[in-house]
């Protein structure tokens, strides 16, 4: 009985070592010499236009970081349009987005002065862009 418990104990220790030490070392060895993919698209191919719809409500703590993250991409910025709706925010969200929209022409900001909910704001933003000649190749996020 004691031998069985010792075997179970050492198997558990081995599994922990495998998860936290052995497996990461194995991955590091296998990945040695590989390069990261910096360009994830072929510039000669016609890329689709991407429409990013965002609903924001009292997001002053994170909206600046989210917008900067969205613009930190290798995708061509002239192929991206940002439509942001503020759902009657009572903090500094509208001012932050307005300043960002002044800096980047791709950002279209619409403040709403009554609560619509996230889906309501997204539906209104989609209705804004529905008549822009969108094709099947265009992407919505």
Buried (B, 14 or more C-beta within 10 A) or exposed (E): EEEEEEEEEEEEEEEEEEEEEEEEEEEEEEEEEEEEEEEEEEEEEEBEBBBBBBBBBBBBEEBBEEBEEBBEEEEEEEBBBBBBBBBBBEBBBBEBBBEBBEEEEBBBBEBBEEEBEEEBBBBBBBEBBEEEEBEEEBEEE
